[in-house]
Amino acid sequence: MKTTTDFKLSRRQFFKGTGAVIVGFSLSRILPVARAQEPPRLPGSLNTNRALDGWIRINTNGTVTIFTGKVELGQGIVTALAQIAADELDVSLNRVEMISGDTARTPNEGVTSGSQSIENSGTALRFAAAEARAILLQSAAAQLGVAADQLSVDDGTVSVKGNPAKVTYWELTREGMLHREATAQVKPKPASEHKYIGKSIQRRDIPAKVTGGASYVQDMRLPGMVFGRVVRPPSYKAELVSFDEAAVRKLPGVIAIVRDGNFLGIAAEREEQAIKAREAARKSVVWKETSNLPPAGKPLYDQLKNMAAETTVVNEKTAAVKENATKTLTATYTRPFQAHASIGPSCAVAQMQDGKLTVWTHSQGVFPLRKDLAKALKLSEDRITAIHVEGSGCYGHNGADDVALDVALIARATSGRPVKLQWMRDDEFAWEPYGSAMAINVRAGLNAKGDIVDWSHELWSHTHSTRPGGKAGVNLLASWYLAEPMIAAPPDNIAQPSGGSDRNAVPLYDFPTQRVVNHLVTEMPLRVSALRSLGAYANVFAIESFMDELAVAAHADPVEFRLRHLKDPRARAVIEAAADKAGWQADHKGGGGRGRGIAFAKYKNLAVYVAVVADVVVDPKTGNVRVAKVVAAADAGMIINPDGLTLQIEGGVIQSASWTLKEEVKFDRQRVTSRSWAEYPILTFAEVPEVEVVLIDRPNERSLGAGEGSQAPTAAAIANALYNATGKRLRDLPLTPQRVKAALVST
Amino acid sequence: MPPSLSLKVNGVTRAITVEADTPLLYVLRNDLELNGAKFGCGLAQCGACTVLADGVALRSCVTAVSAVVNKNITTIEGLGTIARPHPLQKAFIEEQAAQCGYCINGMIMTAKALLDRNPKPTRVQIQQALTGNLCRCGTHNRIVRAIERAAKEATS
């Protein structure tokens, strides 16, 4: 173990030091000797945020402050991270204060996305807290004159075995005590010593949320605050020709009109005045529109397959001797553009004072947002502070970042008065980046025994990540409409094994030969980005629907057929757990409008394992599919908060049932036409399935990200249940009554 | 100058100077600084803005403030506090019936109106009462359980 003197670096020196290391690293191909300086890899986000006091502060007033770059999105992460820190530090949970997502205060952990917060921030905190505890114990040992291994800690009070001497963390703490680079050499506690980890601790944010407390950025009020609204174009490529600025300026309460190219924003003293001014501006404004949207329905997917694309072979497995198939099946599955459709439209507050901008935002990544804000506003990053405040649930990249630029553009014109801007419902529906439409061709060969001997998966999709913060370009909506427009970053794909459009495209099954091809369509006629689970939703829908089609062809039970092709014991265990809990019977005969289906995925092939059994009831007259019951089994390794995990899995099942049965962004050749809940209906209370979640806890395995794990298998489980009920295979999402009815009357 | 109106909210009469057609939602949120009712759609489609007027649930985003001057308005703040929660608020905490929580105001206020007229609703009646309230996180089943729990505790 390194001595602590090695790490007596100031924060500034430390970052300078890291910079030098990076230079050394980039030169290392020429000068191999420089590699020796590469710092050791640290667990989770500790690797990129290496100062212990960047994570933890022990306060003299008997509290502990934990800093995390990950943010609360309604997934319960802040509570779960507090549990982890409290356990490793040996303090009671109510002493732990959490600070999250603040460019001035917290570690930079990028974006809260990809079900990675427990894995990255949680892991970092486990190691940082274990090390902080050891440092405190070292200090206590010196003070009490005993060896550190004679000490025990109870809620921050350090005592000596068989001795009345005691000292507390709050007495021991000294300025700079944790101001050192983490080593990750202190092992976190074993599961048997956990007091909070593994317990269903109640969420700390819920009491305020059910009593009208100020919980959201929408609830912020600053002295002198005014209200902003934007007048967005009617379609993506529209250009602002003219509008009656004088008439809008005369309206009551209007204090600023910001016109910059095709961007139009308004500020008014009162919120309803800003809304009225927006309406008035919309009436007088003249736009020049261009028709450039793709066709709807089946031609959408034909066009998708023919657009310019970057094609990569994602995965290929070959065998020396390829077994011949006696039967080959092919199928094409599609998924439309789908919306995040947060209940609360995106909102941000901004204040511009003395050339410095502060933005309060529900962005998933305050650091990447700041980077793009700086480019769009031509302001250096050190003049911008971005602070996370909760918003409505986002489920991925919605309008949260965009509205932060909108309000910043307006706040430059309000003479230092803070501005709050919440998008209207149609702003959110028409302008948020959607989950991409996808088309997937699958082909598989069966041998005489009914085993899969060859597998092919070929997908077409736009990108699934156009978040802010990239190296090139600016990924904030308003920046593309300014008089000097910014350029969006070129479409990119997240690399395997996580994958973006090809997330979960590589089957987890053990097929002797397989080939997975990704066509990343580079054009984006509709704006797209990350929607919970990214490409996994459609890829798993295809794989797991097709597994059922193959099981039928092989005259096999869908559960047995999956297990036959699957070695991973944890994958097998969740499938068996879901089937057991649901009372799965081999060769269950559906019919009479009732059916049952199963599907499985290991999210990203490296996170939570989830198997889903769905029971559906189909109305033959209307074609309406009701999901009556869902059983989901999940293995997320060591469970931090069982109730929180259950709710993430259950929420994902219900949201996915909504996507699968109902959701499709509507558009004509010029405009997005889904602009309210009337044109984008989602699942309602009477339609929501009963959901039962079975958790497999593995306290000695590392925690696996779980927030997106149930989305993808739910879709296929429903489609498979529909087939079981009706004998009809539907391969195009969503499974609307219209489609189901058409299938039922077809022969 | 806009007219001065008198509004009775959570048992307290408040004078406000605002145009008569201002949606009640903005008066509650911005003039009275009550956070509970939320802007969700402005179209009476989602229910996030629900408050009670003389015990009846209404959508404050499409209700002109002048239409409720003679009514008793109740918002979620009028039900209880963190220290002394209403049985519905308590039940929502006990069931952990929120993810992002943005819709929850509407759920609780709609449930309040339901339980006031039907203290022992069936599960189906609860689902029907909430049919115009949208939740995006998938917390529906817990919301129903919380309302059942509150009903049970109030009538036991």
Contacts between the chains, C-beta under 8 A, distances in Angstrom:
chain1	res1	chain2	res2	distance
A	73	B	100	6.7
A	74	B	98	7.5
A	74	B	99	4.0
A	74	B	100	2.9
A	74	B	101	6.4
A	74	B	102	7.9
A	74	B	137	5.7
A	75	B	99	6.8
A	76	B	99	7.7
A	202	B	93	6.9
A	202	B	96	6.2
A	203	B	96	6.1
A	203	B	98	7.6
A	205	B	101	7.1
A	206	B	92	7.3
A	206	B	93	5.6
A	206	B	96	6.4
A	206	B	98	5.2
A	206	B	101	6.8
A	207	B	82	4.7
A	207	B	85	7.6
A	207	B	93	5.7
A	208	B	82	6.7
A	209	B	98	5.4
A	209	B	101	3.6
A	209	B	104	5.8
A	210	B	76	7.5
A	210	B	85	7.3
A	210	B	89	4.7
A	210	B	92	4.5
A	210	B	93	6.2
A	210	B	98	6.7
A	210	B	101	7.3
A	210	B	104	5.7
A	210	B	108	6.4
A	211	B	36	7.8
A	211	B	76	6.7
A	211	B	77	7.0
A	211	B	79	7.7
A	211	B	80	6.4
A	211	B	81	5.8
A	211	B	82	5.3
A	211	B	85	6.3
A	211	B	89	5.6
A	212	B	34	6.2
A	212	B	35	5.0
A	212	B	36	3.4
A	212	B	75	6.6
A	212	B	76	4.6
A	212	B	77	4.0
A	212	B	105	7.1
A	213	B	35	6.6
A	213	B	82	7.0
A	214	B	35	5.3
A	215	B	35	7.2
A	215	B	101	6.7
A	216	B	35	7.8
A	216	B	38	7.9
A	216	B	102	6.9
A	218	B	38	6.7
A	218	B	39	6.9
A	219	B	35	4.2
A	221	B	30	7.8
A	221	B	33	6.5
A	252	B	19	7.8
A	270	B	18	7.9
A	270	B	22	7.9
A	270	B	26	7.1
A	270	B	30	6.8
A	271	B	26	4.8
A	271	B	29	7.6
A	271	B	30	5.7
A	272	B	19	7.5
A	272	B	22	5.0
A	272	B	23	6.3
A	272	B	26	4.8
A	275	B	42	7.9
A	341	B	136	6.2
A	342	B	100	7.9
A	342	B	102	7.5
A	342	B	136	6.1
A	343	B	38	8.0
A	343	B	40	5.2
A	343	B	46	6.0
A	343	B	48	5.8
A	343	B	100	7.6
A	343	B	102	4.9
A	343	B	103	4.9
A	343	B	134	6.0
A	343	B	135	7.1
A	343	B	136	5.0
A	344	B	38	6.0
A	344	B	39	7.0
A	344	B	40	5.9
A	344	B	48	6.7
A	344	B	100	8.0
A	344	B	102	4.4
A	345	B	39	7.2
A	345	B	40	7.6
A	390	B	100	7.5
A	391	B	100	7.7
A	391	B	102	7.7
A	392	B	100	5.4
A	392	B	102	3.8
A	392	B	136	7.7
A	393	B	99	6.0
A	393	B	100	3.3
A	393	B	102	6.7
A	393	B	136	5.8
A	393	B	137	4.9
A	395	B	136	7.3
A	422	B	39	6.0
A	424	B	42	6.3
A	425	B	40	7.4
A	425	B	41	4.3
A	425	B	42	5.9
A	425	B	43	6.3
A	425	B	45	7.9
A	643	B	96	5.9
A	647	B	96	6.8
A	647	B	99	6.4
A	647	B	139	7.3
A	647	B	142	7.3
A	650	B	138	6.3
A	650	B	141	7.0
A	650	B	142	8.0
A	651	B	99	5.6
A	651	B	137	4.9
A	651	B	138	3.4
A	651	B	139	6.3
A	652	B	138	6.8
A	653	B	138	6.8
A	654	B	138	3.1
A	654	B	140	6.3
A	654	B	141	7.7
A	655	B	136	7.0
A	655	B	137	7.2
A	655	B	138	4.7
A	658	B	138	7.9
A	676	B	41	6.5
A	676	B	43	5.6
A	676	B	45	6.2
A	677	B	41	6.2
A	677	B	43	7.4
A	677	B	45	4.2
A	677	B	46	6.1
A	677	B	134	6.6
A	678	B	43	7.9
A	678	B	45	6.6
A	682	B	134	6.3
A	682	B	136	6.8
A	683	B	140	7.9
A	684	B	131	5.3
A	684	B	134	7.2
A	685	B	126	7.8
A	685	B	127	4.3
A	685	B	128	7.8
A	685	B	130	4.5
A	685	B	131	5.6
A	685	B	133	7.2
A	685	B	140	5.4
A	685	B	143	8.0
A	685	B	144	7.2
A	686	B	124	7.8
A	686	B	127	4.8
A	686	B	128	6.7
A	686	B	131	5.8
A	688	B	127	8.0
A	688	B	138	7.7
A	688	B	140	4.2
A	688	B	141	6.5
A	690	B	141	6.8
A	691	B	141	6.1
